[in-house]
Amino acid sequence: MSQTATSLSVIIPVYNEVELLGDAVRQIDSFVARHFTEYEIVIIESGSTDGTGALCDNLAAELASVRVIHEGGRNGFGSALKRGYKEAAKDWVWFVTADTPFPLESIVEAKKLFPNYDCILSYRSEDTRKSFFRKIQSVVYNTLVKTVLGLRVKHVNSAFKVFKRDVIQSLPLISNGWFIDAETLYWLTQRKVRYTEIPVPLIDRTGGHSTITLSTPLTLLKELQRFLQERKKFL
């Protein structure tokens, strides 16, 4: 495989993923090493209670590319992601969750576009989730958020996203929860950051347990309300 001098920080936020994390990190490490000459894997562990914390430390001891940051408590997906963005040290920043909800090969396609854009977003070319309810939730949420925030992206919460480090570190991100995706897109739009979207399939998790629950949509609406109130400080 051809390689370039472009470097990559892979951010992995985790909470109670002991079943999936070991294989996922080893797979990511092996894959990224074939396509990037310089990279790091930064695991943000958020107060897990199932042994994930110890597994993270073992992975850091096993793999030279891995470093672990323990938040010390469950502060939310957005909190972990913000910490990961802040800690990233390479040219580009890519976050991947332990359930690897998209093909890792997507980063290879995105890499071809690095010279022309400041971030590469995605839209779902295929959705293999089994839950009809989850699909309806996604449609309603996407429509609402795009309307309220004036976003023109195809999918607000499509999982694959990769950013130039200086761009993502410059955004005044507020959310500590799942709304972090929508908020990030809002600031990218406001600041006229150069981006494009590529088709990436969504893959349903095959193990572990999702932290998204029936109450998640209500929580997202509360986060949206809070963001609308606080964004004026940064405009």
C-alpha positions in Angstrom: 0.0 0.0 0.0 1.2 3.5 -0.8 1.9 5.8 2.2 2.3 9.5 2.6 3.7 11.8 5.2 0.2 12.7 6.4 -0.3 11.7 10.0 -3.5 10.5 11.7 -4.9 10.6 15.3 -7.5 7.9 15.9 -9.8 8.8 18.8 -11.7 6.0 20.4 -14.2 7.0 23.2 -15.2 4.0 25.3 -17.5 3.1 28.1 -18.1 -0.5 29.1 -16.8 -2.0 25.9 -14.7 -4.9 27.3 -16.3 -7.4 24.9 -15.4 -5.5 21.7 -12.5 -3.1 22.5 -9.5 -5.5 22.3 -10.2 -6.9 18.8 -11.3 -3.4 17.6 -8.2 -1.6 18.6 -5.9 -4.3 17.3 -7.8 -4.3 14.0 -7.6 -0.5 13.7 -3.9 -0.5 14.6 -3.1 -3.0 12.0 -5.2 -1.3 9.3 -4.0 2.2 9.9 -0.3 1.1 10.0 -0.7 0.0 6.4 -1.9 3.4 5.2 -0.2 6.0 7.4 3.5 6.3 8.1 2.7 8.2 11.4 -0.3 7.7 13.6 -1.6 7.4 17.1 -4.6 5.8 18.8 -6.0 7.8 21.7 -8.5 5.9 23.8 -10.7 8.1 26.1 -12.0 5.8 28.8 -15.0 7.2 30.8 -15.3 5.4 34.1 -16.2 1.9 32.9 -17.4 -0.6 35.4 -16.8 -3.9 33.4 -13.0 -4.1 33.2 -12.7 -1.9 30.1 -10.3 0.5 32.0 -7.8 -2.3 32.7 -8.1 -3.6 29.2 -7.2 -0.1 27.9 -4.1 0.0 29.9 -3.1 -3.5 28.7 -3.6 -2.4 25.1 -1.4 0.6 25.7 1.3 -1.7 27.0 0.9 -4.1 24.1 0.7 -1.5 21.2 3.2 1.3 20.8 0.7 3.5 19.0 -1.9 3.4 21.8 -2.2 5.9 24.7 -5.0 6.0 27.2 -6.7 8.8 29.0 -9.0 7.9 31.9 -11.7 10.6 32.4 -12.5 9.0 35.8 -16.3 9.2 35.3 -19.0 8.8 32.8 -19.4 12.4 31.6 -21.0 11.7 28.2 -20.0 10.8 24.6 -19.4 14.5 23.8 -17.2 15.0 26.8 -15.0 12.0 25.8 -14.9 13.2 22.2 -13.9 16.8 23.1 -11.1 15.4 25.3 -9.9 13.2 22.4 -9.9 16.2 20.0 -7.9 18.2 22.5 -5.4 15.5 23.0 -4.9 14.7 19.3 -1.3 15.5 18.1 -1.4 14.4 14.4 -2.4 16.2 11.2 -5.8 14.6 10.8 -8.3 13.5 13.5 -10.6 10.5 13.0 -12.9 9.1 15.7 -14.0 5.5 15.7 -16.2 3.8 18.3 -15.5 0.3 19.5 -18.3 -1.2 17.5 -16.7 0.1 14.3 -20.0 1.2 12.7 -18.5 1.6 9.2 -15.8 -0.1 7.1 -12.3 1.0 8.1 -11.5 1.3 4.4 -13.5 4.5 4.4 -10.5 6.4 5.7 -8.5 5.3 2.6 -11.2 6.9 0.4 -11.2 10.0 2.5 -7.4 10.3 2.5 -7.6 10.9 -1.3 -9.5 14.0 -0.6 -7.3 15.5 2.1 -5.4 17.9 -0.2 -8.7 19.6 -1.2 -10.7 19.8 2.0 -10.5 20.5 5.8 -12.8 17.7 6.8 -14.4 14.7 5.2 -18.0 13.9 6.3 -20.2 11.1 5.3 -23.7 10.1 4.4 -25.2 6.6 4.8 -25.1 4.7 1.6 -26.6 1.7 3.4 -28.2 1.2 6.8 -28.1 -2.4 8.1 -29.7 -1.6 11.5 -32.4 -4.1 12.4 -34.6 -1.7 14.4 -37.3 0.1 12.4 -37.8 2.4 15.4 -34.2 3.5 15.3 -34.4 4.3 11.6 -37.5 6.5 12.2 -35.8 8.2 15.1 -32.9 9.1 12.8 -35.1 10.5 10.1 -37.0 12.7 12.5 -33.9 13.9 14.3 -32.0 14.7 11.1 -34.9 16.7 9.7 -35.4 18.7 12.9 -31.7 19.5 13.5 -31.0 20.4 9.8 -34.0 22.7 9.8 -33.3 24.4 13.2 -29.5 24.8 12.6 -29.6 25.5 8.9 -27.4 22.5 8.0 -27.2 21.3 4.4 -25.4 18.0 5.1 -27.2 14.8 4.0 -26.9 13.1 7.4 -26.2 14.8 10.7 -25.3 11.7 12.6 -23.6 9.5 10.0 -20.7 8.1 12.0 -17.7 8.6 9.7 -16.0 12.0 10.1 -12.3 13.0 9.8 -11.0 16.5 10.4 -7.8 18.6 10.1 -6.5 18.9 13.7 -6.3 22.6 13.7 -9.9 22.9 12.5 -11.5 20.6 15.0 -9.4 22.0 17.9 -10.6 25.5 17.0 -14.3 24.8 17.4 -16.0 26.1 20.6 -17.8 22.8 21.3 -20.2 22.8 24.2 -22.1 19.5 24.2 -21.1 16.7 26.5 -23.6 14.3 25.0 -24.7 12.8 21.7 -25.6 16.3 20.3 -21.8 16.8 19.7 -22.2 15.6 16.1 -24.8 18.2 15.2 -23.0 20.9 17.1 -19.7 20.2 15.2 -21.5 20.4 11.9 -23.0 23.7 12.9 -19.7 25.3 13.7 -18.1 23.9 10.5 -20.9 25.6 8.5 -20.7 28.9 10.4 -17.0 29.1 9.8 -17.3 28.1 6.2 -14.9 25.2 6.6 -14.2 23.3 3.3 -15.8 19.9 3.6 -17.3 17.2 1.4 -19.4 14.1 2.0 -18.7 10.6 0.9 -21.0 7.6 0.9 -20.3 5.2 3.8 -22.5 2.3 4.9 -23.6 2.0 8.5 -22.9 -1.4 10.0 -25.0 -2.6 13.0 -23.0 -3.7 16.1 -22.4 -7.4 16.5 -21.5 -7.4 20.1 -21.5 -5.4 23.3 -24.3 -3.0 24.3 -25.2 0.3 22.8 -25.6 3.2 25.3 -28.3 4.7 23.1 -31.7 4.2 24.9 -35.3 5.1 24.4 -34.6 8.3 26.4 -31.8 9.4 24.1 -34.1 11.5 21.7 -35.4 13.5 24.7 -31.9 14.1 25.9 -30.8 15.2 22.4 -33.7 17.8 22.3 -32.6 19.1 25.7 -29.0 19.4 24.4 -30.3 21.2 21.3 -32.2 23.7 23.5 -29.1 24.3 25.6 -26.9 24.8 22.6 -29.3 27.4 21.1 -29.1 29.3 24.3 -25.3 29.2 24.6 -24.1 29.5 21.1 -24.5 33.3 21.1 -21.4 33.5 23.3 -19.3 32.3 20.4 -20.9 34.0 17.4 
